[in-house]
């Protein structure tokens, strides 16, 4: 009963804090300058980077909450353990993203941003798919649906912010913003129910991992921009 009470308390706090998270999310749009979002000419590079980092932090936090909520609602503990032991076949594994600490230390600031952009763009379509499949669940809580929808919308906003930041760093007006080399994202229309649930769980788990990677790369960039030689 203690575990049930703790779970209930987390759910109550989540419901209470959810509107607050939505209201404190710092917009990435460039209100100081009317017109194109992606150019952000009146905002300094430092300020824009802070906004992008704040956005990434919120996306990661909400992705954690959505993943935990999905686990509690739909994934029995034995299946969670089995999934963790098997590891995740994440859709972004094939991307040329640095993974080891030594690789990350060797890449340039611009390539750090390119890596974030590749991750962001790789997840836009799968998250849209996830919303449609969650809508078919009989007992999916409204809070889970709201969280996945919010993350999907904010990811598109983060993409614009990262593109704006790259343009500022490269100081050029044109920039290719699409990295969809892995082909269109698609799944079978009517998979087995258990298979579908585990697939959605894997998607959420992989996205949470990649959202943390986006946040980490952006914070590393901020550390480098501050000329700190002890950036990990």
Phi, psi and omega in degrees: 000331178295319179294320179296320180294319179296318179297319179296318180298318179298320179295319179296314179297322177299318180294322181289322185274341185303312178299327180294318179300319181295323184280331183274352180300118183287124182293148177266353183290159186260078186292339178291342184227113178294153178110214189298130177297313194286346181273321178045052188292334186269355182260135180292157179300321180296316181292321179295320179297319177300318179296317180296318178298315180299319178299313181297322178300314181294319179299316179295317181298314181289327177295323175298314181296317181295319180295316179296318180296319178297317178302310184297325185277323194232346187247110175297151184306316179302322179290326176298313181296318179297319181294319180294322180289326182284336184082168185253135173268078187284146184292341182264005183299331184276353181287148179282061181261131178297139183243320181275161180297321181293322177297316182296321181294334185272343184274157183283167177300317181296322180290331173301314179293320177301320180296317177299316182297319178299317179296313181302309185291333179290338184260350184300310182290316178301326179289328174295317176301317183299321177299317182293323181285325177293330178296339181270354178288140182290325187234031178291123181294148182301326182295323178294316178298319180294320181294315181293323178294317181298314180299318180299316180292318182289333178295321177296323177291321178297322177303314180297319180295319179293319177299317179300320181292319178298318179299320178295318182290324180272345179054050178218153186275342181241141182202131178283126189247011183242129180235034185276071181272350185269006178084172182294145179277126179207151177226165175299147185291316184233073178286165173304145188300312180297318178299320180295316180297315181292327177295316179294322178296319177296318178302311181297318181295317179293320180295319178301317179297316181288327177296322177293324178294318177302312180299317181297315180298318181293321179289326175296319178299317179298320178298316179295320181296336178275008180059035178268118184276000180256023180291128182273000000 
